[in-house]
Amino acid sequence: MRGLGFNLYLCSLNFCTRMDHSALYVIPFGSLSIGVHEFDWLIEKVFFAECETSEIEDACIKVHLTAVKHVYFMEVEFSMTGWAEVQCDRCLDPLKVDIETEVRMIVGFGNFSGKEEDDDDTDVVILSHDAHEMDMTHHLYEYIHLALPVRRVHQDDAAGKSACNEEMIKQLERYLVKERSGDN
């Protein structure tokens, strides 16, 4: 995902503490050798159901994570494709939106002081000297939510008619305030 800007996280994130499946999304970087490592996950409804703040009601998102471990840091790239179900902003009915994003992250170990290149589209996470694994649950959650479109409405059909819930549209029109011709 481009345009996120540069972010620095000092890790010890408390995130949806009720999530008992987060061990699935842990990278045991302490036991990984120097080089390229790949992880694949399928993110579905249960991932979001345990977090009260999630806008996502259902999902099927394939995540491919590539981690390149170096001596003092690790480059991580997320590639996510699939769909998520959210509420339509107009009629509040369920709406499936496509998710397709790539995100880069640098994970520094201990006294890591920067990144190899100046790239504003990369997040930086600094882990303590004694850390040996990293839970990616929070990052997956955040990056998927950031991949959602800002405006979420049902598309119009070929005839230009809204695919939104007709009954809800009628209710909205009933309360629509119309501008009077003499008012400024």
VMD Tcl script that builds the backbone (N, CA, C; Angstrom):
set m [mol new atoms 552]
animate dup $m
set s [atomselect $m all]
$s set {name element resname resid chain x y z} {
  {N N MET 1 A 0.848 -1.164 0.000}
  {CA C MET 1 A 0.000 0.000 0.000}
  {C C MET 1 A 0.890 1.222 0.000}
  {N N ARG 2 A 0.680 2.109 -0.906}
  {CA C ARG 2 A 1.513 3.293 -1.037}
  {C C ARG 2 A 0.850 4.475 -0.348}
  {N N GLY 3 A 1.692 5.401 0.090}
  {CA C GLY 3 A 1.170 6.617 0.669}
  {C C GLY 3 A 0.893 6.546 2.163}
  {N N LEU 4 A 1.291 5.477 2.817}
  {CA C LEU 4 A 1.076 5.389 4.255}
  {C C LEU 4 A 2.029 6.296 5.016}
  {N N GLY 5 A 3.155 6.590 4.426}
  {CA C GLY 5 A 4.129 7.421 5.112}
  {C C GLY 5 A 5.027 6.589 6.005}
  {N N PHE 6 A 5.941 7.239 6.646}
  {CA C PHE 6 A 6.914 6.592 7.513}
  {C C PHE 6 A 6.350 6.517 8.923}
  {N N ASN 7 A 6.320 5.343 9.478}
  {CA C ASN 7 A 5.823 5.154 10.837}
  {C C ASN 7 A 6.862 4.384 11.631}
  {N N LEU 8 A 7.030 4.738 12.879}
  {CA C LEU 8 A 7.963 4.051 13.759}
  {C C LEU 8 A 7.183 3.499 14.937}
  {N N TYR 9 A 7.319 2.206 15.180}
  {CA C TYR 9 A 6.631 1.563 16.292}
  {C C TYR 9 A 7.681 1.010 17.245}
  {N N LEU 10 A 7.531 1.264 18.523}
  {CA C LEU 10 A 8.331 0.593 19.531}
  {C C LEU 10 A 7.426 -0.481 20.086}
  {N N CYS 11 A 7.749 -1.733 19.820}
  {CA C CYS 11 A 6.785 -2.803 20.036}
  {C C CYS 11 A 6.649 -3.264 21.457}
  {N N SER 12 A 5.484 -3.422 21.787}
  {CA C SER 12 A 4.859 -4.001 22.936}
  {C C SER 12 A 3.427 -3.539 22.777}
  {N N LEU 13 A 2.806 -3.958 21.695}
  {CA C LEU 13 A 1.461 -3.510 21.362}
  {C C LEU 13 A 0.421 -4.400 22.029}
  {N N ASN 14 A -0.536 -3.786 22.695}
  {CA C ASN 14 A -1.671 -4.518 23.241}
  {C C ASN 14 A -2.785 -4.386 22.234}
  {N N PHE 15 A -3.212 -5.513 21.688}
  {CA C PHE 15 A -4.176 -5.468 20.609}
  {C C PHE 15 A -5.189 -6.571 20.789}
  {N N CYS 16 A -6.427 -6.194 20.898}
  {CA C CYS 16 A -7.524 -7.159 21.007}
  {C C CYS 16 A -7.087 -8.366 21.828}
  {N N THR 17 A -6.883 -8.158 23.087}
  {CA C THR 17 A -6.282 -9.173 23.948}
  {C C THR 17 A -7.087 -10.467 24.008}
  {N N ARG 18 A -8.343 -10.448 23.563}
  {CA C ARG 18 A -9.134 -11.670 23.588}
  {C C ARG 18 A -8.783 -12.612 22.445}
  {N N MET 19 A -7.985 -12.173 21.498}
  {CA C MET 19 A -7.661 -13.014 20.345}
  {C C MET 19 A -6.805 -14.195 20.786}
  {N N ASP 20 A -7.389 -15.369 20.817}
  {CA C ASP 20 A -6.651 -16.555 21.237}
  {C C ASP 20 A -5.974 -17.249 20.067}
  {N N HIS 21 A -6.228 -16.803 18.852}
  {CA C HIS 21 A -5.629 -17.435 17.679}
  {C C HIS 21 A -4.385 -16.689 17.207}
  {N N SER 22 A -3.940 -15.680 17.947}
  {CA C SER 22 A -2.824 -14.857 17.485}
  {C C SER 22 A -1.513 -15.636 17.380}
  {N N ALA 23 A -1.379 -16.755 18.064}
  {CA C ALA 23 A -0.162 -17.557 17.937}
  {C C ALA 23 A 0.029 -18.055 16.507}
  {N N LEU 24 A -1.040 -18.079 15.739}
  {CA C LEU 24 A -0.942 -18.481 14.335}
  {C C LEU 24 A -0.127 -17.500 13.514}
  {N N TYR 25 A -0.088 -16.253 13.937}
  {CA C TYR 25 A 0.516 -15.187 13.148}
  {C C TYR 25 A 1.832 -14.695 13.746}
  {N N VAL 26 A 2.552 -15.586 14.403}
  {CA C VAL 26 A 3.819 -15.245 15.037}
  {C C VAL 26 A 4.968 -15.660 14.126}
  {N N ILE 27 A 5.913 -14.743 13.947}
  {CA C ILE 27 A 7.138 -15.063 13.214}
  {C C ILE 27 A 8.231 -15.305 14.249}
  {N N PRO 28 A 8.760 -16.520 14.311}
  {CA C PRO 28 A 9.813 -16.831 15.289}
  {C C PRO 28 A 11.185 -16.425 14.728}
  {N N PHE 29 A 11.429 -15.127 14.580}
  {CA C PHE 29 A 12.623 -14.667 13.883}
  {C C PHE 29 A 13.913 -15.065 14.585}
  {N N GLY 30 A 13.847 -15.300 15.885}
  {CA C GLY 30 A 15.048 -15.716 16.612}
  {C C GLY 30 A 15.608 -17.037 16.127}
  {N N SER 31 A 14.738 -17.922 15.653}
  {CA C SER 31 A 15.200 -19.232 15.189}
  {C C SER 31 A 15.365 -19.303 13.667}
  {N N LEU 32 A 15.108 -18.194 12.974}
  {CA C LEU 32 A 15.258 -18.182 11.522}
  {C C LEU 32 A 16.705 -17.904 11.134}
  {N N SER 33 A 17.145 -18.550 10.089}
  {CA C SER 33 A 18.496 -18.297 9.579}
  {C C SER 33 A 18.492 -17.018 8.745}
  {N N ILE 34 A 19.663 -16.494 8.482}
  {CA C ILE 34 A 19.788 -15.332 7.611}
  {C C ILE 34 A 19.291 -15.751 6.223}
  {N N GLY 35 A 18.453 -14.913 5.610}
  {CA C GLY 35 A 17.938 -15.235 4.280}
  {C C GLY 35 A 16.440 -15.026 4.183}
  {N N VAL 36 A 15.857 -15.606 3.127}
  {CA C VAL 36 A 14.444 -15.413 2.805}
  {C C VAL 36 A 13.581 -16.504 3.439}
  {N N HIS 37 A 12.464 -16.070 4.047}
  {CA C HIS 37 A 11.500 -16.991 4.658}
  {C C HIS 37 A 10.103 -16.545 4.244}
  {N N GLU 38 A 9.217 -17.501 3.983}
  {CA C GLU 38 A 7.875 -17.170 3.521}
  {C C GLU 38 A 6.823 -17.793 4.421}
  {N N PHE 39 A 5.736 -17.049 4.623}
  {CA C PHE 39 A 4.619 -17.491 5.453}
  {C C PHE 39 A 3.332 -17.204 4.687}
  {N N ASP 40 A 2.367 -18.105 4.776}
  {CA C ASP 40 A 1.067 -17.921 4.138}
  {C C ASP 40 A -0.032 -18.134 5.163}
  {N N TRP 41 A -1.008 -17.216 5.153}
  {CA C TRP 41 A -2.138 -17.294 6.061}
  {C C TRP 41 A -3.419 -17.001 5.307}
  {N N LEU 42 A -4.527 -17.517 5.812}
  {CA C LEU 42 A -5.850 -17.187 5.305}
  {C C LEU 42 A -6.595 -16.478 6.432}
  {N N ILE 43 A -6.972 -15.242 6.190}
  {CA C ILE 43 A -7.665 -14.431 7.193}
  {C C ILE 43 A -9.158 -14.510 6.894}
  {N N GLU 44 A -9.927 -14.942 7.897}
  {CA C GLU 44 A -11.371 -15.091 7.712}
  {C C GLU 44 A -12.123 -14.386 8.833}
  {N N LYS 45 A -13.414 -14.586 8.870}
  {CA C LYS 45 A -14.320 -13.890 9.793}
  {C C LYS 45 A -13.860 -13.932 11.248}
  {N N VAL 46 A -13.415 -15.070 11.719}
  {CA C VAL 46 A -13.052 -15.223 13.127}
  {C C VAL 46 A -11.915 -14.281 13.522}
  {N N PHE 47 A -11.054 -13.952 12.597}
  {CA C PHE 47 A -9.937 -13.040 12.865}
  {C C PHE 47 A -10.454 -11.680 13.345}
  {N N PHE 48 A -11.535 -11.198 12.722}
  {CA C PHE 48 A -12.077 -9.880 13.038}
  {C C PHE 48 A -13.177 -9.923 14.100}
  {N N ALA 49 A -13.822 -11.075 14.270}
  {CA C ALA 49 A -14.976 -11.188 15.162}
  {C C ALA 49 A -14.627 -10.903 16.617}
  {N N GLU 50 A -13.415 -11.169 17.024}
  {CA C GLU 50 A -13.037 -11.002 18.418}
  {C C GLU 50 A -12.596 -9.589 18.768}
  {N N CYS 51 A -12.562 -8.718 17.809}
  {CA C CYS 51 A -12.153 -7.341 18.069}
  {C C CYS 51 A -13.345 -6.422 17.857}
  {N N GLU 52 A -13.771 -5.763 18.903}
  {CA C GLU 52 A -14.978 -4.940 18.879}
  {C C GLU 52 A -14.899 -3.771 17.911}
  {N N THR 53 A -13.720 -3.273 17.624}
  {CA C THR 53 A -13.580 -2.083 16.784}
  {C C THR 53 A -13.521 -2.384 15.290}
  {N N SER 54 A -13.572 -3.636 14.903}
  {CA C SER 54 A -13.438 -3.978 13.489}
  {C C SER 54 A -14.685 -3.610 12.701}
  {N N GLU 55 A -14.475 -3.040 11.527}
  {CA C GLU 55 A -15.561 -2.725 10.607}
  {C C GLU 55 A -15.883 -3.923 9.716}
  {N N ILE 56 A -15.028 -4.913 9.731}
  {CA C ILE 56 A -15.159 -6.049 8.837}
  {C C ILE 56 A -16.019 -7.126 9.490}
  {N N GLU 57 A -17.072 -7.532 8.779}
  {CA C GLU 57 A -18.011 -8.520 9.300}
  {C C GLU 57 A -17.678 -9.933 8.822}
  {N N ASP 58 A -17.052 -10.049 7.672}
  {CA C ASP 58 A -16.651 -11.337 7.116}
  {C C ASP 58 A -15.484 -11.065 6.175}
  {N N ALA 59 A -14.699 -12.094 5.879}
  {CA C ALA 59 A -13.555 -11.887 4.995}
  {C C ALA 59 A -13.005 -13.212 4.502}
  {N N CYS 60 A -12.314 -13.134 3.409}
  {CA C CYS 60 A -11.505 -14.239 2.887}
  {C C CYS 60 A -10.313 -13.587 2.197}
  {N N ILE 61 A -9.226 -13.449 2.951}
  {CA C ILE 61 A -8.053 -12.730 2.469}
  {C C ILE 61 A -6.833 -13.640 2.584}
  {N N LYS 62 A -6.178 -13.853 1.449}
  {CA C LYS 62 A -4.940 -14.633 1.434}
  {C C LYS 62 A -3.779 -13.676 1.678}
  {N N VAL 63 A -2.959 -14.036 2.653}
  {CA C VAL 63 A -1.799 -13.214 2.995}
  {C C VAL 63 A -0.544 -14.026 2.703}
  {N N HIS 64 A 0.336 -13.422 1.924}
  {CA C HIS 64 A 1.654 -14.019 1.690}
  {C C HIS 64 A 2.669 -13.044 2.275}
  {N N LEU 65 A 3.451 -13.523 3.226}
  {CA C LEU 65 A 4.442 -12.681 3.884}
  {C C LEU 65 A 5.825 -13.203 3.523}
  {N N THR 66 A 6.663 -12.322 3.031}
  {CA C THR 66 A 8.049 -12.662 2.740}
  {C C THR 66 A 8.922 -11.897 3.716}
  {N N ALA 67 A 9.749 -12.608 4.453}
  {CA C ALA 67 A 10.654 -11.997 5.424}
  {C C ALA 67 A 12.087 -12.285 5.005}
  {N N VAL 68 A 12.877 -11.245 4.854}
  {CA C VAL 68 A 14.298 -11.396 4.533}
  {C C VAL 68 A 15.068 -10.995 5.783}
  {N N LYS 69 A 15.642 -12.003 6.443}
  {CA C LYS 69 A 16.348 -11.741 7.698}
  {C C LYS 69 A 17.811 -11.400 7.422}
  {N N HIS 70 A 18.243 -10.293 8.048}
  {CA C HIS 70 A 19.630 -9.864 8.023}
  {C C HIS 70 A 20.137 -9.947 9.459}
  {N N VAL 71 A 21.370 -9.605 9.692}
  {CA C VAL 71 A 21.944 -9.714 11.033}
  {C C VAL 71 A 21.232 -8.805 12.037}
  {N N TYR 72 A 21.004 -7.535 11.678}
  {CA C TYR 72 A 20.456 -6.576 12.632}
  {C C TYR 72 A 19.030 -6.124 12.341}
  {N N PHE 73 A 18.461 -6.611 11.259}
  {CA C PHE 73 A 17.092 -6.229 10.929}
  {C C PHE 73 A 16.487 -7.268 9.990}
  {N N MET 74 A 15.186 -7.115 9.766}
  {CA C MET 74 A 14.468 -8.026 8.875}
  {C C MET 74 A 13.531 -7.180 7.999}
  {N N GLU 75 A 13.578 -7.435 6.692}
  {CA C GLU 75 A 12.659 -6.792 5.767}
  {C C GLU 75 A 11.439 -7.697 5.641}
  {N N VAL 76 A 10.256 -7.115 5.773}
  {CA C VAL 76 A 9.025 -7.895 5.700}
  {C C VAL 76 A 8.123 -7.266 4.644}
  {N N GLU 77 A 7.590 -8.109 3.771}
  {CA C GLU 77 A 6.645 -7.622 2.769}
  {C C GLU 77 A 5.377 -8.460 2.837}
  {N N PHE 78 A 4.250 -7.769 3.031}
  {CA C PHE 78 A 2.932 -8.404 3.058}
  {C C PHE 78 A 2.312 -8.243 1.673}
  {N N SER 79 A 1.716 -9.306 1.164}
  {CA C SER 79 A 0.910 -9.234 -0.049}
  {C C SER 79 A -0.439 -9.836 0.314}
  {N N MET 80 A -1.515 -9.038 0.178}
  {CA C MET 80 A -2.839 -9.484 0.608}
  {C C MET 80 A -3.836 -9.336 -0.531}
  {N N THR 81 A -4.568 -10.422 -0.811}
  {CA C THR 81 A -5.613 -10.388 -1.838}
  {C C THR 81 A -6.826 -11.150 -1.336}
  {N N GLY 82 A -7.999 -10.673 -1.700}
  {CA C GLY 82 A -9.234 -11.338 -1.306}
  {C C GLY 82 A -10.363 -10.339 -1.229}
  {N N TRP 83 A -11.290 -10.581 -0.306}
  {CA C TRP 83 A -12.422 -9.684 -0.120}
  {C C TRP 83 A -12.744 -9.559 1.356}
  {N N ALA 84 A -13.417 -8.460 1.665}
  {CA C ALA 84 A -13.903 -8.231 3.021}
  {C C ALA 84 A -15.332 -7.732 2.911}
  {N N GLU 85 A -16.143 -8.118 3.876}
  {CA C GLU 85 A -17.530 -7.654 3.905}
  {C C GLU 85 A -17.660 -6.591 4.982}
  {N N VAL 86 A -18.150 -5.416 4.556}
  {CA C VAL 86 A -18.379 -4.287 5.455}
  {C C VAL 86 A -19.805 -3.787 5.228}
  {N N GLN 87 A -20.229 -2.819 6.008}
  {CA C GLN 87 A -21.546 -2.217 5.796}
  {C C GLN 87 A -21.451 -1.155 4.706}
  {N N CYS 88 A -22.465 -1.111 3.866}
  {CA C CYS 88 A -22.572 -0.063 2.858}
  {C C CYS 88 A -22.790 1.264 3.588}
  {N N ASP 89 A -22.073 2.288 3.187}
  {CA C ASP 89 A -22.210 3.603 3.818}
  {C C ASP 89 A -23.575 4.224 3.563}
  {N N ARG 90 A -24.234 3.830 2.490}
  {CA C ARG 90 A -25.513 4.440 2.126}
  {C C ARG 90 A -26.696 3.683 2.727}
  {N N CYS 91 A -26.753 2.369 2.529}
  {CA C CYS 91 A -27.956 1.629 2.937}
  {C C CYS 91 A -27.743 0.702 4.133}
  {N N LEU 92 A -26.503 0.545 4.577}
  {CA C LEU 92 A -26.126 -0.276 5.728}
  {C C LEU 92 A -26.248 -1.782 5.492}
  {N N ASP 93 A -26.549 -2.202 4.266}
  {CA C ASP 93 A -26.557 -3.630 3.941}
  {C C ASP 93 A -25.120 -4.130 3.798}
  {N N PRO 94 A -24.916 -5.438 3.919}
  {CA C PRO 94 A -23.563 -5.977 3.710}
  {C C PRO 94 A -23.061 -5.677 2.294}
  {N N LEU 95 A -21.756 -5.400 2.207}
  {CA C LEU 95 A -21.121 -5.064 0.943}
  {C C LEU 95 A -19.754 -5.734 0.888}
  {N N LYS 96 A -19.506 -6.488 -0.164}
  {CA C LYS 96 A -18.186 -7.108 -0.350}
  {C C LYS 96 A -17.304 -6.152 -1.131}
  {N N VAL 97 A -16.116 -5.908 -0.580}
  {CA C VAL 97 A -15.133 -5.071 -1.259}
  {C C VAL 97 A -13.857 -5.881 -1.464}
  {N N ASP 98 A -13.214 -5.648 -2.585}
  {CA C ASP 98 A -11.968 -6.341 -2.882}
  {C C ASP 98 A -10.833 -5.757 -2.058}
  {N N ILE 99 A -9.955 -6.644 -1.635}
  {CA C ILE 99 A -8.748 -6.247 -0.903}
  {C C ILE 99 A -7.563 -6.697 -1.746}
  {N N GLU 100 A -6.723 -5.759 -2.084}
  {CA C GLU 100 A -5.487 -6.081 -2.791}
  {C C GLU 100 A -4.472 -5.021 -2.419}
  {N N THR 101 A -3.474 -5.422 -1.647}
  {CA C THR 101 A -2.491 -4.457 -1.165}
  {C C THR 101 A -1.158 -5.135 -0.905}
  {N N GLU 102 A -0.118 -4.340 -0.971}
  {CA C GLU 102 A 1.222 -4.776 -0.600}
  {C C GLU 102 A 1.793 -3.740 0.354}
  {N N VAL 103 A 2.426 -4.218 1.410}
  {CA C VAL 103 A 2.978 -3.333 2.427}
  {C C VAL 103 A 4.378 -3.814 2.779}
  {N N ARG 104 A 5.286 -2.857 2.945}
  {CA C ARG 104 A 6.652 -3.185 3.364}
  {C C ARG 104 A 6.880 -2.695 4.787}
  {N N MET 105 A 7.654 -3.468 5.525}
  {CA C MET 105 A 7.969 -3.132 6.908}
  {C C MET 105 A 9.416 -3.526 7.177}
  {N N ILE 106 A 10.101 -2.741 7.971}
  {CA C ILE 106 A 11.445 -3.074 8.441}
  {C C ILE 106 A 11.336 -3.361 9.929}
  {N N VAL 107 A 11.876 -4.489 10.351}
  {CA C VAL 107 A 11.894 -4.857 11.763}
  {C C VAL 107 A 13.339 -4.793 12.230}
  {N N GLY 108 A 13.609 -3.864 13.143}
  {CA C GLY 108 A 14.963 -3.717 13.675}
  {C C GLY 108 A 15.104 -4.488 14.974}
  {N N PHE 109 A 16.291 -5.037 15.184}
  {CA C PHE 109 A 16.562 -5.795 16.402}
  {C C PHE 109 A 17.468 -4.957 17.300}
  {N N GLY 110 A 17.008 -4.663 18.505}
  {CA C GLY 110 A 17.835 -3.958 19.486}
  {C C GLY 110 A 18.128 -2.536 19.110}
  {N N ASN 111 A 19.399 -2.203 18.847}
  {CA C ASN 111 A 19.831 -0.828 18.594}
  {C C ASN 111 A 19.767 -0.449 17.122}
  {N N PHE 112 A 18.886 -1.046 16.386}
  {CA C PHE 112 A 18.727 -0.708 14.972}
  {C C PHE 112 A 18.433 0.781 14.854}
  {N N SER 113 A 19.185 1.497 14.008}
  {CA C SER 113 A 19.064 2.957 13.971}
  {C C SER 113 A 18.434 3.502 12.702}
  {N N GLY 114 A 18.054 2.680 11.773}
  {CA C GLY 114 A 17.456 3.228 10.561}
  {C C GLY 114 A 17.227 2.168 9.529}
  {N N LYS 115 A 16.955 2.613 8.325}
  {CA C LYS 115 A 16.704 1.681 7.247}
  {C C LYS 115 A 17.715 1.884 6.144}
  {N N GLU 116 A 17.835 0.918 5.288}
  {CA C GLU 116 A 18.831 0.957 4.230}
  {C C GLU 116 A 18.570 2.055 3.210}
  {N N GLU 117 A 17.315 2.325 2.928}
  {CA C GLU 117 A 16.980 3.327 1.926}
  {C C GLU 117 A 15.921 4.258 2.485}
  {N N ASP 118 A 15.843 5.434 1.933}
  {CA C ASP 118 A 14.844 6.402 2.371}
  {C C ASP 118 A 13.557 6.141 1.608}
  {N N ASP 119 A 12.614 5.441 2.225}
  {CA C ASP 119 A 11.373 5.046 1.577}
  {C C ASP 119 A 10.220 5.387 2.502}
  {N N ASP 120 A 9.434 6.393 2.146}
  {CA C ASP 120 A 8.334 6.828 2.994}
  {C C ASP 120 A 7.179 5.847 3.031}
  {N N ASP 121 A 7.218 4.794 2.238}
  {CA C ASP 121 A 6.139 3.814 2.216}
  {C C ASP 121 A 6.454 2.591 3.065}
  {N N THR 122 A 7.429 2.693 3.924}
  {CA C THR 122 A 7.852 1.567 4.746}
  {C C THR 122 A 7.669 1.902 6.216}
  {N N ASP 123 A 7.057 0.983 6.958}
  {CA C ASP 123 A 6.933 1.131 8.402}
  {C C ASP 123 A 8.167 0.520 9.050}
  {N N VAL 124 A 8.560 1.069 10.181}
  {CA C VAL 124 A 9.708 0.556 10.922}
  {C C VAL 124 A 9.244 0.149 12.305}
  {N N VAL 125 A 9.609 -1.065 12.704}
  {CA C VAL 125 A 9.289 -1.598 14.028}
  {C C VAL 125 A 10.615 -1.931 14.710}
  {N N ILE 126 A 10.781 -1.489 15.934}
  {CA C ILE 126 A 11.996 -1.787 16.696}
  {C C ILE 126 A 11.635 -2.744 17.821}
  {N N LEU 127 A 12.301 -3.887 17.866}
  {CA C LEU 127 A 12.077 -4.877 18.914}
  {C C LEU 127 A 13.232 -4.842 19.912}
  {N N SER 128 A 12.965 -5.226 21.134}
  {CA C SER 128 A 14.001 -5.222 22.169}
  {C C SER 128 A 15.030 -6.324 21.912}
  {N N HIS 129 A 16.167 -6.199 22.594}
  {CA C HIS 129 A 17.253 -7.182 22.446}
  {C C HIS 129 A 16.807 -8.597 22.800}
  {N N ASP 130 A 15.940 -8.732 23.796}
  {CA C ASP 130 A 15.567 -10.063 24.266}
  {C C ASP 130 A 14.377 -10.671 23.513}
  {N N ALA 131 A 13.814 -9.969 22.557}
  {CA C ALA 131 A 12.689 -10.519 21.782}
  {C C ALA 131 A 13.200 -11.609 20.834}
  {N N HIS 132 A 12.399 -12.645 20.654}
  {CA C HIS 132 A 12.788 -13.722 19.745}
  {C C HIS 132 A 11.674 -14.085 18.761}
  {N N GLU 133 A 10.518 -13.419 18.889}
  {CA C GLU 133 A 9.415 -13.643 17.969}
  {C C GLU 133 A 8.595 -12.358 17.858}
  {N N MET 134 A 7.811 -12.304 16.787}
  {CA C MET 134 A 6.982 -11.114 16.565}
  {C C MET 134 A 5.587 -11.547 16.151}
  {N N ASP 135 A 4.594 -11.086 16.894}
  {CA C ASP 135 A 3.201 -11.382 16.596}
  {C C ASP 135 A 2.728 -10.404 15.520}
  {N N MET 136 A 2.332 -10.904 14.371}
  {CA C MET 136 A 1.930 -10.068 13.249}
  {C C MET 136 A 0.430 -9.753 13.258}
  {N N THR 137 A -0.317 -10.220 14.250}
  {CA C THR 137 A -1.764 -10.049 14.298}
  {C C THR 137 A -2.161 -8.580 14.155}
  {N N HIS 138 A -1.565 -7.731 14.964}
  {CA C HIS 138 A -1.906 -6.303 14.931}
  {C C HIS 138 A -1.623 -5.701 13.556}
  {N N HIS 139 A -0.487 -6.040 12.979}
  {CA C HIS 139 A -0.111 -5.484 11.680}
  {C C HIS 139 A -1.060 -5.969 10.576}
  {N N LEU 140 A -1.413 -7.245 10.609}
  {CA C LEU 140 A -2.377 -7.769 9.630}
  {C C LEU 140 A -3.706 -7.029 9.754}
  {N N TYR 141 A -4.196 -6.889 10.962}
  {CA C TYR 141 A -5.459 -6.200 11.223}
  {C C TYR 141 A -5.418 -4.765 10.675}
  {N N GLU 142 A -4.387 -4.037 11.019}
  {CA C GLU 142 A -4.267 -2.636 10.599}
  {C C GLU 142 A -4.135 -2.507 9.087}
  {N N TYR 143 A -3.278 -3.302 8.472}
  {CA C TYR 143 A -3.057 -3.179 7.028}
  {C C TYR 143 A -4.292 -3.573 6.227}
  {N N ILE 144 A -5.041 -4.543 6.701}
  {CA C ILE 144 A -6.280 -4.918 6.009}
  {C C ILE 144 A -7.295 -3.789 6.121}
  {N N HIS 145 A -7.435 -3.198 7.294}
  {CA C HIS 145 A -8.364 -2.076 7.450}
  {C C HIS 145 A -7.927 -0.866 6.608}
  {N N LEU 146 A -6.641 -0.629 6.511}
  {CA C LEU 146 A -6.159 0.473 5.683}
  {C C LEU 146 A -6.400 0.222 4.198}
  {N N ALA 147 A -6.535 -1.036 3.805}
  {CA C ALA 147 A -6.772 -1.372 2.397}
  {C C ALA 147 A -8.242 -1.197 1.997}
  {N N LEU 148 A -9.122 -0.996 2.975}
  {CA C LEU 148 A -10.534 -0.789 2.658}
  {C C LEU 148 A -10.717 0.542 1.941}
  {N N PRO 149 A -11.651 0.605 0.997}
  {CA C PRO 149 A -11.900 1.895 0.342}
  {C C PRO 149 A -12.492 2.895 1.338}
  {N N VAL 150 A -12.250 4.165 1.099}
  {CA C VAL 150 A -12.771 5.212 1.981}
  {C C VAL 150 A -14.287 5.285 1.865}
  {N N ARG 151 A -14.787 5.247 0.661}
  {CA C ARG 151 A -16.239 5.295 0.427}
  {C C ARG 151 A -16.692 3.894 0.049}
  {N N ARG 152 A -17.628 3.359 0.813}
  {CA C ARG 152 A -18.079 1.975 0.617}
  {C C ARG 152 A -19.570 1.963 0.322}
  {N N VAL 153 A -19.911 1.949 -0.963}
  {CA C VAL 153 A -21.309 1.904 -1.373}
  {C C VAL 153 A -21.480 0.893 -2.496}
  {N N HIS 154 A -22.687 0.353 -2.589}
  {CA C HIS 154 A -22.990 -0.569 -3.682}
  {C C HIS 154 A -22.862 0.172 -5.010}
  {N N GLN 155 A -22.293 -0.493 -5.992}
  {CA C GLN 155 A -22.133 0.099 -7.319}
  {C C GLN 155 A -23.472 0.173 -8.039}
  {N N ASP 156 A -23.594 1.127 -8.921}
  {CA C ASP 156 A -24.786 1.211 -9.766}
  {C C ASP 156 A -24.737 0.106 -10.815}
  {N N ASP 157 A -25.923 -0.359 -11.233}
  {CA C ASP 157 A -25.964 -1.370 -12.294}
  {C C ASP 157 A -25.763 -0.696 -13.658}
  {N N ALA 158 A -25.845 -1.474 -14.733}
  {CA C ALA 158 A -25.604 -0.960 -16.081}
  {C C ALA 158 A -26.571 0.155 -16.458}
  {N N ALA 159 A -27.768 0.134 -15.896}
  {CA C ALA 159 A -28.771 1.156 -16.198}
  {C C ALA 159 A -28.606 2.399 -15.324}
  {N N GLY 160 A -27.631 2.399 -14.430}
  {CA C GLY 160 A -27.399 3.544 -13.560}
  {C C GLY 160 A -28.205 3.526 -12.283}
  {N N LYS 161 A -28.880 2.422 -12.027}
  {CA C LYS 161 A -29.700 2.297 -10.817}
  {C C LYS 161 A -28.839 1.752 -9.672}
  {N N SER 162 A -28.993 2.341 -8.505}
  {CA C SER 162 A -28.230 1.911 -7.339}
  {C C SER 162 A -28.584 0.482 -6.948}
  {N N ALA 163 A -27.572 -0.282 -6.550}
  {CA C ALA 163 A -27.795 -1.651 -6.081}
  {C C ALA 163 A -28.050 -1.680 -4.574}
  {N N CYS 164 A -28.193 -0.507 -3.978}
  {CA C CYS 164 A -28.473 -0.436 -2.542}
  {C C CYS 164 A -29.880 -0.945 -2.235}
  {N N ASN 165 A -30.130 -1.237 -0.989}
  {CA C ASN 165 A -31.422 -1.670 -0.496}
  {C C ASN 165 A -32.466 -0.593 -0.810}
  {N N GLU 166 A -33.428 -0.938 -1.657}
  {CA C GLU 166 A -34.423 0.029 -2.124}
  {C C GLU 166 A -35.254 0.593 -0.976}
  {N N GLU 167 A -35.612 -0.225 -0.027}
  {CA C GLU 167 A -36.415 0.240 1.110}
  {C C GLU 167 A -35.650 1.282 1.923}
  {N N MET 168 A -34.370 1.053 2.131}
  {CA C MET 168 A -33.565 2.016 2.883}
  {C C MET 168 A -33.405 3.317 2.093}
  {N N ILE 169 A -33.235 3.241 0.796}
  {CA C ILE 169 A -33.122 4.440 -0.040}
  {C C ILE 169 A -34.411 5.251 0.035}
  {N N LYS 170 A -35.554 4.576 0.030}
  {CA C LYS 170 A -36.840 5.273 0.158}
  {C C LYS 170 A -36.923 5.999 1.502}
  {N N GLN 171 A -36.450 5.350 2.565}
  {CA C GLN 171 A -36.449 5.985 3.890}
  {C C GLN 171 A -35.523 7.209 3.904}
  {N N LEU 172 A -34.365 7.083 3.273}
  {CA C LEU 172 A -33.435 8.208 3.226}
  {C C LEU 172 A -34.040 9.389 2.464}
  {N N GLU 173 A -34.675 9.086 1.353}
  {CA C GLU 173 A -35.295 10.149 0.547}
  {C C GLU 173 A -36.423 10.827 1.308}
  {N N ARG 174 A -37.097 10.089 2.149}
  {CA C ARG 174 A -38.184 10.637 2.949}
  {C C ARG 174 A -37.688 11.736 3.892}
  {N N TYR 175 A -36.468 11.570 4.397}
  {CA C TYR 175 A -35.908 12.533 5.341}
  {C C TYR 175 A -34.917 13.496 4.702}
  {N N LEU 176 A -34.773 13.430 3.393}
  {CA C LEU 176 A -33.854 14.301 2.689}
  {C C LEU 176 A -34.326 15.752 2.767}
  {N N VAL 177 A -33.472 16.648 3.168}
  {CA C VAL 177 A -33.806 18.063 3.259}
  {C C VAL 177 A -33.523 18.678 1.900}
  {N N LYS 178 A -34.552 19.272 1.336}
  {CA C LYS 178 A -34.404 19.898 0.037}
  {C C LYS 178 A -34.221 21.390 0.228}
  {N N GLU 179 A -33.321 21.967 -0.554}
  {CA C GLU 179 A -33.030 23.384 -0.467}
  {C C GLU 179 A -34.172 24.184 -1.095}
  {N N ARG 180 A -34.598 25.218 -0.401}
  {CA C ARG 180 A -35.650 26.090 -0.932}
  {C C ARG 180 A -35.012 27.114 -1.870}
  {N N SER 181 A -35.747 27.535 -2.855}
  {CA C SER 181 A -35.195 28.431 -3.864}
  {C C SER 181 A -34.827 29.802 -3.303}
  {N N GLY 182 A -35.452 30.315 -2.266}
  {CA C GLY 182 A -35.165 31.631 -1.714}
  {C C GLY 182 A -34.136 31.627 -0.614}
  {N N ASP 183 A -33.708 30.444 -0.116}
  {CA C ASP 183 A -32.740 30.366 0.998}
  {C C ASP 183 A -31.313 30.481 0.500}
  {N N ASN 184 A -30.465 31.101 1.311}
  {CA C ASN 184 A -29.037 31.184 0.982}
  {C C ASN 184 A -28.295 30.202 1.792}
}
mol reanalyze $m
mol bondsrecalc $m
mol representation Tube
mol addrep $m
